[in-house]
Amino acid sequence: MTLFSTEAFRHRAAQLGVTAADGTDNALAALFAEVLRLAQDKEFRERFFKVPFPPLEGTGIGYASDYPDINYTVGSGRVNINTINKLWMKFRDPKPIHRVLDFGSGSGRLLRFPLEFGENIELHGCDVNPKAVRWLQDNFGCPMHLVEKPHDLSFIDGPLDLIYCWSIFTHFSEAEHRRWLDTMMDKLTPGGILVATFKTPAMLERVRKDEAYRIKSRAQNIDLVALEAKAESGFAYFECYDPEKSDDHGIDAATFGQAYISHKYIRDNWSEKGEVVHIGMAVPEWQDIAVVKKL
């Protein structure tokens, strides 16, 4: 059971004549790099991946996904799902088949990898963006669900074994993230796993010093002194998205902005319905990651 089978990936590459010299980690990294290089070409990309990529214009699904950057979509998508997979395999309970939810699927950046290279999983995706959900429903071969009501996962029958969220808790307001956390933990079966990334208050130093990152974080007009003071409590948040554009993508701009959460806050507040079994780095100088196992 895995979200990403390296053997399946090797086999797909070999079918197109892309091979690595041996089975070492370095050879596998070289294979990934070569596939990523070749994926810059649209014809190769569409031959290698069975699941299509969104058109570059007109879908309205790339609002928060940085698509059509192929390095980000293919390269970091594979790296991010592998990070989640390693943690899940370390802490999960064994089962013949695991039920998995990609929460906040966006344009399918992470979802495509378990869909194409996962084994023994029942995979679901969901998002608040109706355009994204509609496109994924038409093009991805797994159940895709529109989140129409806040804090509600009843569109999936029965419990789940894994819920993973990449770059979702990085945006929720404190109240919103607590409500969604409760909803997700309630949806997990006993022994089920939640894997979620988050940004720490240490990232506010980068907001202060790195102008490009400050612009990307939409923090140009934010009172950083006040925000850093809030962060001393372990949680800091500010609104930053255009309400009209956000609404068009299913986002509530009042509860979906930029959030910074400390490790201590997570250990103190994410353990009401489960055990925080891991907190570590997900992407250097970008996001950390937490794993919660339901009691």
Rosetta blueprint (number, residue, H / E / L):
1 M L
2 T E
3 L L
4 F L
5 S L
6 T H
7 E H
8 A H
9 F H
10 R H
11 H H
12 R H
13 A H
14 A H
15 Q H
16 L L
17 G L
18 V L
19 T L
20 A L
21 A L
22 D L
23 G L
24 T L
25 D H
26 N H
27 A H
28 L H
29 A H
30 A H
31 L H
32 F H
33 A H
34 E H
35 V H
36 L H
37 R H
38 L H
39 A L
40 Q L
41 D L
42 K H
43 E H
44 F H
45 R H
46 E H
47 R H
48 F H
49 F L
50 K L
51 V L
52 P L
53 F L
54 P L
55 P L
56 L L
57 E L
58 G L
59 T L
60 G L
61 I L
62 G L
63 Y L
64 A L
65 S L
66 D L
67 Y L
68 P L
69 D L
70 I H
71 N H
72 Y H
73 T H
74 V H
75 G H
76 S H
77 G H
78 R H
79 V H
80 N H
81 I H
82 N H
83 T H
84 I H
85 N H
86 K H
87 L H
88 W H
89 M H
90 K H
91 F H
92 R L
93 D L
94 P L
95 K L
96 P L
97 I L
98 H E
99 R E
100 V E
101 L E
102 D E
103 F E
104 G L
105 S L
106 G L
107 S L
108 G L
109 R L
110 L L
111 L L
112 R H
113 F H
114 P H
115 L H
116 E H
117 F H
118 G L
119 E E
120 N L
121 I E
122 E E
123 L E
124 H E
125 G E
126 C E
127 D E
128 V L
129 N L
130 P H
131 K H
132 A H
133 V H
134 R H
135 W H
136 L H
137 Q H
138 D H
139 N H
140 F L
141 G L
142 C L
143 P L
144 M E
145 H E
146 L E
147 V L
148 E L
149 K L
150 P L
151 H L
152 D L
153 L L
154 S L
155 F L
156 I L
157 D L
158 G L
159 P L
160 L E
161 D E
162 L E
163 I E
164 Y E
165 C E
166 W L
167 S L
168 I L
169 F L
170 T L
171 H L
172 F E
173 S L
174 E H
175 A H
176 E H
177 H H
178 R H
179 R H
180 W H
181 L H
182 D H
183 T H
184 M H
185 M H
186 D H
187 K H
188 L E
189 T E
190 P E
191 G E
192 G E
193 I E
194 L E
195 V E
196 A E
197 T E
198 F E
199 K L
200 T L
201 P L
202 A L
203 M H
204 L H
205 E H
206 R H
207 V H
208 R H
209 K H
210 D L
211 E H
212 A H
213 Y H
214 R H
215 I H
216 K H
217 S L
218 R L
219 A L
220 Q L
221 N L
222 I L
223 D L
224 L H
225 V H
226 A H
227 L H
228 E H
229 A H
230 K H
231 A H
232 E L
233 S L
234 G L
235 F E
236 A E
237 Y E
238 F E
239 E L
240 C L
241 Y L
242 D L
243 P H
244 E H
245 K H
246 S H
247 D H
248 D H
249 H L
250 G L
251 I L
252 D L
253 A L
254 A L
255 T L
256 F E
257 G L
258 Q E
259 A E
260 Y E
261 I E
262 S L
263 H H
264 K H
265 Y H
266 I H
267 R H
268 D H
269 N H
270 W L
271 S L
272 E L
273 K L
274 G E
275 E E
276 V E
277 V E
278 H E
279 I E
280 G E
281 M E
282 A E
283 V E
284 P L
285 E L
286 W L
287 Q E
288 D E
289 I E
290 A E
291 V E
292 V E
293 K E
294 K E
295 L L
